Amino acid sequence: MPSRYYCYIAGVLLLFALFAITGTTLSKIITNLDTLSAQLQAESSLQDASNFASSDPVLLINRTQSAISDWMMYSTLLICILLMLFSIPFTLQHYKTFSEIRRANIRLNNQAATLRATHKTIDNMLEDIIHEKKQAARTSEINARLAAIINSAEDAIFSLNMAGFITTANEAAIRIFGENCEGKLFLNLFPPPVAPKLKALLATTAEQNSGSTIDINVEKKKQRIDLSLTISPIHSENQEIIGFSVIAKDVSDTKLEEERFRLAVEAAPNAMIMINSQGNIVLINSEAEAMFGYSREELFGKPIHQLVPASLRPLHNLYVQNYLEAPDRRKMGYESNDLQGQRKDGELFPIEVGLTPITVDKETYIISSIVDISERLQQQRALKNLNVELRRKNQEMEQFIYAVSHDLKAPLVTIAGFANRLKSAADFAQKENHIHKLDRIIANVRSMESLLQDLLHLSRIIKRDLAKTWVDTNATLRNVLDSLEGDIKKKNAQIEIDGALPRIYAQESLLFQCLQNIISNALKYSKPDVAPVVKIFAAYEPGHSGVRICDNGIGIAEQHQERIFNVFERLNPEAGEGSGVGLSIVKTIIEKHSGRLSVESAVGHGTTFTILFPDMK
């Protein structure tokens, strides 16, 4: 602000101060005059108006007050005029200044608006920059992750330019090919016979703009490596092909597993055929070739129904379709002989098939194990005929045994009767040798009667049907021991029963016969001058329950252990009496129950018999 304005302001303030001082002084004078005028008026009231010369002092005071008032009014007006005169240029100047301030304010507002717009633009630019930086950071992070994933991949991954040179390669590529591949021609990584195929494949990929796969093998460090190459085009933003990506997967282990699987299928004793989900043959072994008369080349890729009779193919196709919807392990043709295969020459033959589904790379395959059962059916028919013949022979033998036993029994009774009469006759010469011979005749007759009785019993066992029930083996054993009480006391034998015996589903009378014959033999064939000890235990095997009987007798040589179950077989006839039919009866009873009979023995160390009966299903 110019200095004259300060002078103006100072002059105005000075005049205002003088006026204020003057006004204050004059105000005091007027107040004093008022007081004086009041006193004079009071005095005049005490005197006559005639005595008072005149009212000039009061008049003079009034005039003085009026003059002072006028002066104050005019001086105030003058000061106001002066103040106005002083304030006009100041006001004009300030108005001009205010105008300039308003114009400057408008200009600043315009500049502020421009700055705000600029600031907004800068903010937007900053946001764009920050977004771009975030995108760049995210892209960089994604690229880093992709690079980490690519480098950690087990497959070799390459990127090629259009000329076929490698621009990038991951660590697996270095591990598989044994060298840094970047910057090298991709085709040079492979042997000469393979390079032309790869070159043609790259050209085909570029022309067709689609990926392709090829299986090759290379040799690195004298080791063969099987590779599966997948080549795909790389596109720019304009969808133009700017290069290729190549993934080389080491399938050596897969190939090895496939080779092992193929060899396993090839070595299988049965015909093996594998089909895919479309029902086409993808694998066949030599046994299948020989069985159906086709070569691998004739069957590979062909539908499986080619090996089925023509009349059954529509039904077979429907069956295959239903089976593939819910595949499981299954057998076919085991319960019937209706399943047939057809050879190349049209010959039909019966077969059995086992189906096994497997899944490889999310695709389902079916392995069929096929058996030609023609020979088996022939054997079954021959066995059936043989069984019929054997049943007929058994019936004849049973009838013969019964007839012989019955017919021989009467003469034996007659012989025994006459021998007893001769022995007791009064006129018979009582010579010692004659009595001995008659005793021998009577003893042999009794032995023959016992033998015939055992044969009849064996014949009845073979002929009659079983009447099975749940048998309390403990009670049956007590009955057996009661029946052998005399022999047990005579031999001073010790019978030890270790624990409770199982309940057995069998015919009780036949179980009694088995236990009686085995325990009787244990008492009969004991060691001289050694008290027999017979131990009886429970015996179990999956699906079977029974009894195990151990003794401390003379034992049986291993080479004779099968003979003891033959009819009339007696290994030690001098050891005790018997017909040689007892163990044959035991074997027949066990076989009739579809059970199991075993013997364990050694000479001089006793014998253990185990009889097992099947549990009721």
Secondary structure, 3 states (H helix, E strand, C coil): CCHHHHHHHHHHHHHHHHHHHHHHHHHHHHHHHHHHHHHHHHHHCCCCCCCCCCCHHHHHHHHHHHHHHHHHHHHHHHHHHHHHHHHHHHHHHHHHHHHHHHHHHHHHHHHHHHHHHHHHHHHHHHHHHHHHHHHHHHHHHHHHHHHHHHHHCCCEEEEEECCCEEEEECHHHHHHHCCCCCCCEHHHHCCCCCHHHHHHHHHHHHHHCCCEEEEEEEEECCEEEEEEEEEEEEECCCCCEEEEEEEEEECHHHHHHHHHHHHHHHHCCCEEEEECCCCEEEEECHHHHHHHCCCHHHHCCCEHHHHCCHHHHHHHHHHHHHHHHCCCCEEECCCCCCCEEECCCCCEEEEEEEEEEEEECCEEEEEEEEEECHHHHHHHHHHHHHHHHHHHHHHHHHHHHHHHHHHHHHHHHHHHHHHHHHHHCCCCCCCHHHHHHHHHHHHHHHHHHHHHHHHHHHHHHHHCCCCCEEEEHHHHHHHHHHHCHHHHHHHCCEEEEECCCCEEEECHHHHHHHHHHHHHHHHHCCCCCCCCEEEEEEEEECCEEEEEEECCCCCCCHHHCCHHHCCCCCCCHHHCCCCCCHHHHHHHHHHHCCCEEEEEECCCCCEEEEEEEECCC
